[in-house]
Amino acid sequence: IPLQVLTVPTAPYPDQRPGTSGLRKRVFVFQSRRNYLHNFIQSIFSSIDLRDRQGSTVVVGGDGRFFNQTAIEVIVQMAAANGVGRLIIGHHGIMSTPAISCVIRKYKAIGGIILTASHNPGGPDGDFGIKFNTANGGPAKEAVTNKIFQISRTIEEFAICPGLRVDLLTLGKQTFDLENKFKPFTVEIVDSVESYANMLRNIFDFAALKELLSGENHIKIRIDAMHGAVGPYVKRILCEELGCPANSAINCVPVEDFGGQHPDPNLTYAADLVDSMKDGQYDFGAAFDGDGDRNMILGKHGFFVTPSDSVAVIADNIFCIPYFQHTGVRGFARSMPTSAALDRVAKATKIELYETPTGWKFFGNLMDAGRLSLCGEESFGTGGDHIREKDGLWAVLAWLSILATRRQSVEDILKDHWLKYGRNYFTRYDYENVDIDAACEMMEDLELMIADKAFVKQRFAVEDKIYQVEKADNFEYTDPVDSTISRNQGLRIIFSDGSRIIYRLSGTGSDGATVRIYIDSYEKEQIFEDTQVMLAPLATIALKISQLHHRTGRSGPSVIT
């Protein structure tokens, strides 16, 4: 019997504006508010022109967090009712974000729905998120997310096929007949690891990597998947294919609450990995976030590579990766808050450098126009133009390719880099779950202060250091491809020596505001010092100018990276 398609009346919610990485809320918001999930999913489908939607292919997957399975069941029922012809879903409903981007591009889908809150906590008391990626495999541009938001504010009904039940555990095709539909609706459950692994085989020299990881003089590595979606990819690619011992990879089974941990690959939340590296038994370490797009790189004894340095080192050694030997290098890019380490490599190699707002969609636009090959963000995201998302495992294989070619330690490679280019000392202070009104007022007052003409040329003295303001603004970006302008992307104070202080409100939290302060300072001579010691004067100035502790009631940051 053909399955019935229903149109169900609903009422809109005012708070479904997608942020930098989609709609993120506490799980209980999706569970307790009637049709909250249904409204947003319908808004996504309604944002796609009906002619494009009819019979189309859409990819669906998530990082395995709590509420993932429930959401997929609803998405399947609503996709069928909204005219989608085929859904491609990851086995068990799990697919890393880089793999979803890969699969969208491979199957020429019109887009993908990614169920993740990335590095935010999971479980019944944690966060849940929904992100829409478009046909290029990358995050939807602002015009699309604005359209989704506008629809969500006026929505009156949604279409659903409530009798449709899909089996996520069995690989292969499932077909369903729907009333008033000429063609059956198809759901294909795929092994997304294989599609993704095949893509990586065409980028890296797997024989050289296998020799590095399991040959006669192999290095020892420690990889922490933090119970996120990338665990099965790590096991299949690094262990089974490249020969790493099985115990090299830890926390590789996806868990709904990430083992009670915060799946954020930084020194604070991946402390277990850092501790396990300290005794020197491992030469290389890496951690990934919940959906596998972010990465942290460590050397022997837990030597920490900042994400800003990581992308600069990959850029300087880019031809260690066979893919770039074939394609050439079209351009480098970094987000505005990321340190200027990449700029120095770009200048030396005479390769175009783009400085964009935070958000991978800006990189995707440059890649689609053939202008960009490698990019990175200070928030532990690194990637190439092979897909349109940041890619944690790709970054790890890029580093391992450099180690295989240069046969040096991570620390020696980085120290050589600083000797060649000088060093950008960089840190970020995160103040999480700050009262939104207090945070917005502070940012408004700060913008008024730095916009005053008298602020430029002002001098700040801390101990024996004097910093003079050369430029101060609210960063604005004109896309060189389509000339769209993105305003209000972060307050910048740039000093005469090139040092920078940046203030931003983050768009990736689920409640409250996250205030971020970024500090970037270049040194040509003193390159082997402690980061926090070197940046302490600028940190003092950043807090003095903003009065952040007084304005937010916080005595210190939640996280320092």
Secondary structure, 3 states (H helix, E strand, C coil): CCECCEEEECCCCCCCCCECCEEEEEHHHHHHCCCHHHHHHHHHHHCCCHHHHCCCEEEEEECCCCCHHHHHHHHHHHHHHCCCCEEEEEEEEECCHHHHHHHHHHCCCCEEEEECCCCCCCCCCCEEEEEEEECCCCECCHHHHHHHHHHHHHCCEEEECCCCCCCCCCCEEEEECECCCCCCEEEEEECHHHHHHHHHHCCCCHHHHHHHHHCCCCCCEEEECCCCCCHHHHHHHHHHHCCCCHHHEECCCCCCCHHHCCCCCCCCCCHHHHHHHCCCCCCEEEEECCCCCEEEEEEHHHCEECHHHHHHHHHHCHHHCHHHHHHCCCCEEEECCCCCHHHHHHHHHCCCEEEECCCHHHHHHHHHCCCCCEEEECCCEEEECCCCCCCHHHHHHHHHHHHHHHCCCHHHHHHHHHHHHCEEEEEEEEEEEECHHHHHHHHHHHHHHHHCHHHCCCEEEECCEEEEEEEEEECCEECCCCCCEECCCCEEEEECCCCEEEEEECCCCCCCEEEEEEEEEEECCCCCCCHHHHHHHHHHHHHHHHCHHHHHCCCCCCEEC
